[in-house]
Amino acid sequence: MNIYALLATLVGAALGYGYHRFVGCSSGACPITANPYISTVYGAVMGYLASGAR
């Protein structure tokens, strides 16, 4: 894993947690944003995939 992929993963994780914290899901019926751990992992995976690392 190169430094760019690691940085993109960390930024994605931070954005995923930020989305949960500031937007979230008031009803609790949202499978991704209702849980901060799932939201953070989802953001990290999306950040890694967006980095284009192989």
PQR file of N, CA, C, O and H, with PARSE charges and radii, in Angstrom:
ATOM      1  N   MET A   1       0.861  -1.165   0.000 -0.4000 1.5000
ATOM      2  CA  MET A   1       0.000   0.000   0.000 -0.0000 2.0000
ATOM      3  C   MET A   1       0.911   1.232   0.000  0.5500 1.7000
ATOM      4  O   MET A   1       1.753   1.403   0.882 -0.5500 1.4000
ATOM      5  N   ASN A   2       0.725   2.064  -0.989 -0.4000 1.5000
ATOM      6  CA  ASN A   2       1.544   3.271  -1.052 -0.0000 2.0000
ATOM      7  C   ASN A   2       0.964   4.372  -0.166  0.5500 1.7000
ATOM      8  O   ASN A   2      -0.132   4.239   0.378 -0.5500 1.4000
ATOM      9  H   ASN A   2       0.041   1.926  -1.705  0.4000 1.0000
ATOM     10  N   ILE A   3       1.716   5.453  -0.033 -0.4000 1.5000
ATOM     11  CA  ILE A   3       1.321   6.540   0.866 -0.0000 2.0000
ATOM     12  C   ILE A   3       0.040   7.225   0.392  0.5500 1.7000
ATOM     13  O   ILE A   3      -0.766   7.668   1.210 -0.5500 1.4000
ATOM     14  H   ILE A   3       2.606   5.561  -0.475  0.4000 1.0000
ATOM     15  N   TYR A   4      -0.151   7.312  -0.925 -0.4000 1.5000
ATOM     16  CA  TYR A   4      -1.358   7.947  -1.460 -0.0000 2.0000
ATOM     17  C   TYR A   4      -2.597   7.125  -1.111  0.5500 1.7000
ATOM     18  O   TYR A   4      -3.631   7.685  -0.746 -0.5500 1.4000
ATOM     19  H   TYR A   4       0.503   6.952  -1.590  0.4000 1.0000
ATOM     20  N   ALA A   5      -2.498   5.815  -1.220 -0.4000 1.5000
ATOM     21  CA  ALA A   5      -3.633   4.952  -0.880 -0.0000 2.0000
ATOM     22  C   ALA A   5      -3.933   5.024   0.614  0.5500 1.7000
ATOM     23  O   ALA A   5      -5.096   5.036   1.015 -0.5500 1.4000
ATOM     24  H   ALA A   5      -1.659   5.360  -1.516  0.4000 1.0000
ATOM     25  N   LEU A   6      -2.889   5.072   1.434 -0.4000 1.5000
ATOM     26  CA  LEU A   6      -3.087   5.179   2.876 -0.0000 2.0000
ATOM     27  C   LEU A   6      -3.743   6.505   3.241  0.5500 1.7000
ATOM     28  O   LEU A   6      -4.656   6.545   4.065 -0.5500 1.4000
ATOM     29  H   LEU A   6      -1.944   5.062   1.108  0.4000 1.0000
ATOM     30  N   LEU A   7      -3.282   7.579   2.633 -0.4000 1.5000
ATOM     31  CA  LEU A   7      -3.863   8.894   2.892 -0.0000 2.0000
ATOM     32  C   LEU A   7      -5.326   8.947   2.444  0.5500 1.7000
ATOM     33  O   LEU A   7      -6.176   9.479   3.158 -0.5500 1.4000
ATOM     34  H   LEU A   7      -2.540   7.547   1.963  0.4000 1.0000
ATOM     35  N   ALA A   8      -5.617   8.398   1.269 -0.4000 1.5000
ATOM     36  CA  ALA A   8      -6.993   8.382   0.768 -0.0000 2.0000
ATOM     37  C   ALA A   8      -7.893   7.542   1.674  0.5500 1.7000
ATOM     38  O   ALA A   8      -9.056   7.888   1.880 -0.5500 1.4000
ATOM     39  H   ALA A   8      -4.926   7.966   0.689  0.4000 1.0000
ATOM     40  N   THR A   9      -7.368   6.450   2.212 -0.4000 1.5000
ATOM     41  CA  THR A   9      -8.134   5.608   3.126 -0.0000 2.0000
ATOM     42  C   THR A   9      -8.451   6.351   4.420  0.5500 1.7000
ATOM     43  O   THR A   9      -9.572   6.282   4.924 -0.5500 1.4000
ATOM     44  H   THR A   9      -6.423   6.169   2.044  0.4000 1.0000
ATOM     45  N   LEU A  10      -7.466   7.059   4.951 -0.4000 1.5000
ATOM     46  CA  LEU A  10      -7.685   7.821   6.184 -0.0000 2.0000
ATOM     47  C   LEU A  10      -8.656   8.978   5.975  0.5500 1.7000
ATOM     48  O   LEU A  10      -9.504   9.242   6.827 -0.5500 1.4000
ATOM     49  H   LEU A  10      -6.555   7.116   4.542  0.4000 1.0000
ATOM     50  N   VAL A  11      -8.533   9.662   4.850 -0.4000 1.5000
ATOM     51  CA  VAL A  11      -9.462  10.756   4.545 -0.0000 2.0000
ATOM     52  C   VAL A  11     -10.873  10.201   4.365  0.5500 1.7000
ATOM     53  O   VAL A  11     -11.838  10.790   4.853 -0.5500 1.4000
ATOM     54  H   VAL A  11      -7.844   9.448   4.157  0.4000 1.0000
ATOM     55  N   GLY A  12     -10.999   9.082   3.673 -0.4000 1.5000
ATOM     56  CA  GLY A  12     -12.307   8.458   3.493 -0.0000 2.0000
ATOM     57  C   GLY A  12     -12.931   8.044   4.812  0.5500 1.7000
ATOM     58  O   GLY A  12     -14.134   8.207   5.016 -0.5500 1.4000
ATOM     59  H   GLY A  12     -10.216   8.604   3.276  0.4000 1.0000
ATOM     60  N   ALA A  13     -12.110   7.503   5.714 -0.4000 1.5000
ATOM     61  CA  ALA A  13     -12.617   7.117   7.030 -0.0000 2.0000
ATOM     62  C   ALA A  13     -13.098   8.336   7.805  0.5500 1.7000
ATOM     63  O   ALA A  13     -14.147   8.295   8.447 -0.5500 1.4000
ATOM     64  H   ALA A  13     -11.133   7.370   5.549  0.4000 1.0000
ATOM     65  N   ALA A  14     -12.336   9.414   7.744 -0.4000 1.5000
ATOM     66  CA  ALA A  14     -12.734  10.643   8.438 -0.0000 2.0000
ATOM     67  C   ALA A  14     -14.022  11.210   7.856  0.5500 1.7000
ATOM     68  O   ALA A  14     -14.893  11.671   8.594 -0.5500 1.4000
ATOM     69  H   ALA A  14     -11.483   9.447   7.223  0.4000 1.0000
ATOM     70  N   LEU A  15     -14.142  11.175   6.539 -0.4000 1.5000
ATOM     71  CA  LEU A  15     -15.364  11.669   5.905 -0.0000 2.0000
ATOM     72  C   LEU A  15     -16.562  10.776   6.229  0.5500 1.7000
ATOM     73  O   LEU A  15     -17.672  11.269   6.425 -0.5500 1.4000
ATOM     74  H   LEU A  15     -13.435  10.801   5.939  0.4000 1.0000
ATOM     75  N   GLY A  16     -16.336   9.469   6.285 -0.4000 1.5000
ATOM     76  CA  GLY A  16     -17.414   8.548   6.653 -0.0000 2.0000
ATOM     77  C   GLY A  16     -17.909   8.794   8.065  0.5500 1.7000
ATOM     78  O   GLY A  16     -19.114   8.802   8.317 -0.5500 1.4000
ATOM     79  H   GLY A  16     -15.434   9.068   6.126  0.4000 1.0000
ATOM     80  N   TYR A  17     -16.974   8.995   8.986 -0.4000 1.5000
ATOM     81  CA  TYR A  17     -17.381   9.299  10.361 -0.0000 2.0000
ATOM     82  C   TYR A  17     -18.057  10.664  10.438  0.5500 1.7000
ATOM     83  O   TYR A  17     -19.049  10.835  11.146 -0.5500 1.4000
ATOM     84  H   TYR A  17     -15.995   8.989   8.781  0.4000 1.0000
ATOM     85  N   GLY A  18     -17.515  11.627   9.710 -0.4000 1.5000
ATOM     86  CA  GLY A  18     -18.117  12.960   9.693 -0.0000 2.0000
ATOM     87  C   GLY A  18     -19.534  12.934   9.152  0.5500 1.7000
ATOM     88  O   GLY A  18     -20.410  13.649   9.638 -0.5500 1.4000
ATOM     89  H   GLY A  18     -16.709  11.488   9.135  0.4000 1.0000
ATOM     90  N   TYR A  19     -19.749  12.108   8.147 -0.4000 1.5000
ATOM     91  CA  TYR A  19     -21.100  11.988   7.600 -0.0000 2.0000
ATOM     92  C   TYR A  19     -22.055  11.439   8.656  0.5500 1.7000
ATOM     93  O   TYR A  19     -23.174  11.929   8.811 -0.5500 1.4000
ATOM     94  H   TYR A  19     -19.037  11.528   7.752  0.4000 1.0000
ATOM     95  N   HIS A  20     -21.601  10.419   9.375 -0.4000 1.5000
ATOM     96  CA  HIS A  20     -22.444   9.867  10.444 -0.0000 2.0000
ATOM     97  C   HIS A  20     -22.712  10.915  11.517  0.5500 1.7000
ATOM     98  O   HIS A  20     -23.838  11.047  11.996 -0.5500 1.4000
ATOM     99  H   HIS A  20     -20.693  10.021   9.249  0.4000 1.0000
ATOM    100  N   ARG A  21     -21.690  11.648  11.887 -0.4000 1.5000
ATOM    101  CA  ARG A  21     -21.791  12.612  12.994 -0.0000 2.0000
ATOM    102  C   ARG A  21     -22.685  13.795  12.659  0.5500 1.7000
ATOM    103  O   ARG A  21     -23.498  14.209  13.485 -0.5500 1.4000
ATOM    104  H   ARG A  21     -20.775  11.540  11.498  0.4000 1.0000
ATOM    105  N   PHE A  22     -22.542  14.347  11.448 -0.4000 1.5000
ATOM    106  CA  PHE A  22     -23.242  15.584  11.122 -0.0000 2.0000
ATOM    107  C   PHE A  22     -24.524  15.386  10.318  0.5500 1.7000
ATOM    108  O   PHE A  22     -25.421  16.227  10.379 -0.5500 1.4000
ATOM    109  H   PHE A  22     -21.881  14.010  10.777  0.4000 1.0000
ATOM    110  N   VAL A  23     -24.627  14.297   9.569 -0.4000 1.5000
ATOM    111  CA  VAL A  23     -25.841  14.030   8.789 -0.0000 2.0000
ATOM    112  C   VAL A  23     -26.612  12.890   9.439  0.5500 1.7000
ATOM    113  O   VAL A  23     -27.773  13.049   9.817 -0.5500 1.4000
ATOM    114  H   VAL A  23     -23.899  13.614   9.519  0.4000 1.0000
ATOM    115  N   GLY A  24     -25.958  11.739   9.566 -0.4000 1.5000
ATOM    116  CA  GLY A  24     -26.520  10.606  10.275 -0.0000 2.0000
ATOM    117  C   GLY A  24     -27.862  10.120   9.772  0.5500 1.7000
ATOM    118  O   GLY A  24     -28.236  10.329   8.618 -0.5500 1.4000
ATOM    119  H   GLY A  24     -25.015  11.609   9.259  0.4000 1.0000
ATOM    120  N   CYS A  25     -28.574   9.467  10.673 -0.4000 1.5000
ATOM    121  CA  CYS A  25     -29.872   8.893  10.353 -0.0000 2.0000
ATOM    122  C   CYS A  25     -30.721   8.952  11.617  0.5500 1.7000
ATOM    123  O   CYS A  25     -30.466   8.227  12.578 -0.5500 1.4000
ATOM    124  H   CYS A  25     -28.270   9.297  11.610  0.4000 1.0000
ATOM    125  N   SER A  26     -31.707   9.797  11.612 -0.4000 1.5000
ATOM    126  CA  SER A  26     -32.509   9.993  12.825 -0.0000 2.0000
ATOM    127  C   SER A  26     -33.433   8.816  13.142  0.5500 1.7000
ATOM    128  O   SER A  26     -33.762   8.583  14.304 -0.5500 1.4000
ATOM    129  H   SER A  26     -31.915  10.387  10.832  0.4000 1.0000
ATOM    130  N   SER A  27     -33.849   8.081  12.120 -0.4000 1.5000
ATOM    131  CA  SER A  27     -34.786   6.983  12.364 -0.0000 2.0000
ATOM    132  C   SER A  27     -34.089   5.689  12.772  0.5500 1.7000
ATOM    133  O   SER A  27     -34.718   4.820  13.375 -0.5500 1.4000
ATOM    134  H   SER A  27     -33.581   8.270  11.175  0.4000 1.0000
ATOM    135  N   GLY A  28     -32.811   5.545  12.457 -0.4000 1.5000
ATOM    136  CA  GLY A  28     -32.094   4.316  12.755 -0.0000 2.0000
ATOM    137  C   GLY A  28     -32.309   3.229  11.725  0.5500 1.7000
ATOM    138  O   GLY A  28     -31.823   2.111  11.898 -0.5500 1.4000
ATOM    139  H   GLY A  28     -32.301   6.252  11.967  0.4000 1.0000
ATOM    140  N   ALA A  29     -33.029   3.534  10.655 -0.4000 1.5000
ATOM    141  CA  ALA A  29     -33.322   2.535   9.631 -0.0000 2.0000
ATOM    142  C   ALA A  29     -32.302   2.542   8.493  0.5500 1.7000
ATOM    143  O   ALA A  29     -32.415   1.740   7.567 -0.5500 1.4000
ATOM    144  H   ALA A  29     -33.424   4.442  10.514  0.4000 1.0000
ATOM    145  N   CYS A  30     -31.328   3.415   8.545 -0.4000 1.5000
ATOM    146  CA  CYS A  30     -30.314   3.507   7.492 -0.0000 2.0000
ATOM    147  C   CYS A  30     -29.174   2.542   7.826  0.5500 1.7000
ATOM    148  O   CYS A  30     -28.511   2.728   8.846 -0.5500 1.4000
ATOM    149  H   CYS A  30     -31.237   4.067   9.298  0.4000 1.0000
ATOM    150  N   PRO A  31     -28.924   1.530   7.014 -0.5600 1.5000
ATOM    151  CA  PRO A  31     -27.948   0.510   7.376  0.2800 2.0000
ATOM    152  C   PRO A  31     -26.503   1.007   7.430  0.5500 1.7000
ATOM    153  O   PRO A  31     -25.704   0.458   8.188 -0.5500 1.4000
ATOM    154  N   ILE A  32     -26.149   2.017   6.659 -0.4000 1.5000
ATOM    155  CA  ILE A  32     -24.760   2.485   6.644 -0.0000 2.0000
ATOM    156  C   ILE A  32     -24.545   3.621   7.636  0.5500 1.7000
ATOM    157  O   ILE A  32     -23.576   3.596   8.394 -0.5500 1.4000
ATOM    158  H   ILE A  32     -26.799   2.463   6.044  0.4000 1.0000
ATOM    159  N   THR A  33     -25.413   4.598   7.646 -0.4000 1.5000
ATOM    160  CA  THR A  33     -25.169   5.792   8.454 -0.0000 2.0000
ATOM    161  C   THR A  33     -25.699   5.710   9.878  0.5500 1.7000
ATOM    162  O   THR A  33     -25.445   6.620  10.667 -0.5500 1.4000
ATOM    163  H   THR A  33     -26.200   4.618   7.030  0.4000 1.0000
ATOM    164  N   ALA A  34     -26.419   4.665  10.236 -0.4000 1.5000
ATOM    165  CA  ALA A  34     -26.955   4.557  11.591 -0.0000 2.0000
ATOM    166  C   ALA A  34     -25.878   4.157  12.598  0.5500 1.7000
ATOM    167  O   ALA A  34     -26.004   4.467  13.782 -0.5500 1.4000
ATOM    168  H   ALA A  34     -26.625   3.926   9.595  0.4000 1.0000
ATOM    169  N   ASN A  35     -24.838   3.485  12.158 -0.4000 1.5000
ATOM    170  CA  ASN A  35     -23.775   3.000  13.031 -0.0000 2.0000
ATOM    171  C   ASN A  35     -22.468   3.715  12.680  0.5500 1.7000
ATOM    172  O   ASN A  35     -22.079   3.711  11.513 -0.5500 1.4000
ATOM    173  H   ASN A  35     -24.736   3.233  11.195  0.4000 1.0000
ATOM    174  N   PRO A  36     -21.775   4.330  13.648 -0.5600 1.5000
ATOM    175  CA  PRO A  36     -20.549   5.057  13.315  0.2800 2.0000
ATOM    176  C   PRO A  36     -19.424   4.154  12.814  0.5500 1.7000
ATOM    177  O   PRO A  36     -18.609   4.588  12.001 -0.5500 1.4000
ATOM    178  N   TYR A  37     -19.364   2.913  13.280 -0.4000 1.5000
ATOM    179  CA  TYR A  37     -18.311   2.005  12.839 -0.0000 2.0000
ATOM    180  C   TYR A  37     -18.505   1.610  11.380  0.5500 1.7000
ATOM    181  O   TYR A  37     -17.554   1.611  10.599 -0.5500 1.4000
ATOM    182  H   TYR A  37     -20.026   2.559  13.941  0.4000 1.0000
ATOM    183  N   ILE A  38     -19.720   1.277  11.022 -0.4000 1.5000
ATOM    184  CA  ILE A  38     -20.003   0.896   9.640 -0.0000 2.0000
ATOM    185  C   ILE A  38     -19.779   2.080   8.712  0.5500 1.7000
ATOM    186  O   ILE A  38     -19.226   1.922   7.624 -0.5500 1.4000
ATOM    187  H   ILE A  38     -20.492   1.275  11.657  0.4000 1.0000
ATOM    188  N   SER A  39     -20.198   3.250   9.131 -0.4000 1.5000
ATOM    189  CA  SER A  39     -20.020   4.451   8.325 -0.0000 2.0000
ATOM    190  C   SER A  39     -18.537   4.762   8.118  0.5500 1.7000
ATOM    191  O   SER A  39     -18.136   5.158   7.024 -0.5500 1.4000
ATOM    192  H   SER A  39     -20.647   3.378  10.015  0.4000 1.0000
ATOM    193  N   THR A  40     -17.725   4.584   9.158 -0.4000 1.5000
ATOM    194  CA  THR A  40     -16.288   4.841   9.059 -0.0000 2.0000
ATOM    195  C   THR A  40     -15.609   3.825   8.149  0.5500 1.7000
ATOM    196  O   THR A  40     -14.787   4.199   7.312 -0.5500 1.4000
ATOM    197  H   THR A  40     -18.052   4.262  10.046  0.4000 1.0000
ATOM    198  N   VAL A  41     -15.938   2.560   8.302 -0.4000 1.5000
ATOM    199  CA  VAL A  41     -15.348   1.522   7.448 -0.0000 2.0000
ATOM    200  C   VAL A  41     -15.777   1.713   6.001  0.5500 1.7000
ATOM    201  O   VAL A  41     -14.967   1.552   5.088 -0.5500 1.4000
ATOM    202  H   VAL A  41     -16.605   2.256   8.982  0.4000 1.0000
ATOM    203  N   TYR A  42     -17.030   2.051   5.785 -0.4000 1.5000
ATOM    204  CA  TYR A  42     -17.521   2.302   4.431 -0.0000 2.0000
ATOM    205  C   TYR A  42     -16.754   3.465   3.797  0.5500 1.7000
ATOM    206  O   TYR A  42     -16.349   3.386   2.637 -0.5500 1.4000
ATOM    207  H   TYR A  42     -17.688   2.182   6.527  0.4000 1.0000
ATOM    208  N   GLY A  43     -16.558   4.531   4.551 -0.4000 1.5000
ATOM    209  CA  GLY A  43     -15.799   5.670   4.041 -0.0000 2.0000
ATOM    210  C   GLY A  43     -14.360   5.303   3.735  0.5500 1.7000
ATOM    211  O   GLY A  43     -13.806   5.755   2.732 -0.5500 1.4000
ATOM    212  H   GLY A  43     -16.887   4.595   5.493  0.4000 1.0000
ATOM    213  N   ALA A  44     -13.742   4.484   4.589 -0.4000 1.5000
ATOM    214  CA  ALA A  44     -12.363   4.053   4.356 -0.0000 2.0000
ATOM    215  C   ALA A  44     -12.257   3.212   3.088  0.5500 1.7000
ATOM    216  O   ALA A  44     -11.332   3.395   2.297 -0.5500 1.4000
ATOM    217  H   ALA A  44     -14.191   4.116   5.404  0.4000 1.0000
ATOM    218  N   VAL A  45     -13.187   2.304   2.894 -0.4000 1.5000
ATOM    219  CA  VAL A  45     -13.175   1.470   1.684 -0.0000 2.0000
ATOM    220  C   VAL A  45     -13.382   2.327   0.439  0.5500 1.7000
ATOM    221  O   VAL A  45     -12.705   2.133  -0.571 -0.5500 1.4000
ATOM    222  H   VAL A  45     -13.938   2.155   3.537  0.4000 1.0000
ATOM    223  N   MET A  46     -14.307   3.264   0.508 -0.4000 1.5000
ATOM    224  CA  MET A  46     -14.544   4.153  -0.639 -0.0000 2.0000
ATOM    225  C   MET A  46     -13.318   5.028  -0.917  0.5500 1.7000
ATOM    226  O   MET A  46     -12.986   5.276  -2.076 -0.5500 1.4000
ATOM    227  H   MET A  46     -14.857   3.421   1.329  0.4000 1.0000
ATOM    228  N   GLY A  47     -12.651   5.493   0.129 -0.4000 1.5000
ATOM    229  CA  GLY A  47     -11.426   6.272  -0.049 -0.0000 2.0000
ATOM    230  C   GLY A  47     -10.330   5.450  -0.693  0.5500 1.7000
ATOM    231  O   GLY A  47      -9.629   5.934  -1.581 -0.5500 1.4000
ATOM    232  H   GLY A  47     -12.920   5.291   1.070  0.4000 1.0000
ATOM    233  N   TYR A  48     -10.176   4.206  -0.251 -0.4000 1.5000
ATOM    234  CA  TYR A  48      -9.168   3.323  -0.836 -0.0000 2.0000
ATOM    235  C   TYR A  48      -9.471   3.043  -2.302  0.5500 1.7000
ATOM    236  O   TYR A  48      -8.575   3.086  -3.145 -0.5500 1.4000
ATOM    237  H   TYR A  48     -10.746   3.812   0.470  0.4000 1.0000
ATOM    238  N   LEU A  49     -10.720   2.759  -2.602 -0.4000 1.5000
ATOM    239  CA  LEU A  49     -11.089   2.485  -3.992 -0.0000 2.0000
ATOM    240  C   LEU A  49     -10.916   3.719  -4.870  0.5500 1.7000
ATOM    241  O   LEU A  49     -10.537   3.603  -6.035 -0.5500 1.4000
ATOM    242  H   LEU A  49     -11.448   2.724  -1.917  0.4000 1.0000
ATOM    243  N   ALA A  50     -11.188   4.889  -4.323 -0.4000 1.5000
ATOM    244  CA  ALA A  50     -11.027   6.127  -5.087 -0.0000 2.0000
ATOM    245  C   ALA A  50      -9.559   6.440  -5.352  0.5500 1.7000
ATOM    246  O   ALA A  50      -9.243   7.164  -6.296 -0.5500 1.4000
ATOM    247  H   ALA A  50     -11.496   4.983  -3.376  0.4000 1.0000
ATOM    248  N   SER A  51      -8.659   5.902  -4.529 -0.4000 1.5000
ATOM    249  CA  SER A  51      -7.236   6.172  -4.723 -0.0000 2.0000
ATOM    250  C   SER A  51      -6.690   5.467  -5.959  0.5500 1.7000
ATOM    251  O   SER A  51      -5.672   5.884  -6.511 -0.5500 1.4000
ATOM    252  H   SER A  51      -8.916   5.314  -3.762  0.4000 1.0000
ATOM    253  N   GLY A  52      -7.349   4.420  -6.391 -0.4000 1.5000
ATOM    254  CA  GLY A  52      -6.896   3.683  -7.569 -0.0000 2.0000
ATOM    255  C   GLY A  52      -5.711   2.774  -7.294  0.5500 1.7000
ATOM    256  O   GLY A  52      -5.039   2.345  -8.232 -0.5500 1.4000
ATOM    257  H   GLY A  52      -8.176   4.082  -5.942  0.4000 1.0000
ATOM    258  N   ALA A  53      -5.438   2.471  -6.037 -0.4000 1.5000
ATOM    259  CA  ALA A  53      -4.322   1.601  -5.672 -0.0000 2.0000
ATOM    260  C   ALA A  53      -4.594   0.176  -6.139  0.5500 1.7000
ATOM    261  O   ALA A  53      -5.742  -0.257  -6.244 -0.5500 1.4000
ATOM    262  H   ALA A  53      -5.984   2.820  -5.274  0.4000 1.0000
ATOM    263  N   ARG A  54      -3.523  -0.529  -6.411 -0.4000 1.5000
ATOM    264  CA  ARG A  54      -3.639  -1.927  -6.848 -0.0000 2.0000
ATOM    265  C   ARG A  54      -3.058  -2.848  -5.827  0.5500 1.7000
ATOM    266  O   ARG A  54      -3.064  -4.064  -6.018 -0.5500 1.4000
ATOM    267  H   ARG A  54      -2.591  -0.178  -6.326  0.4000 1.0000
TER
END
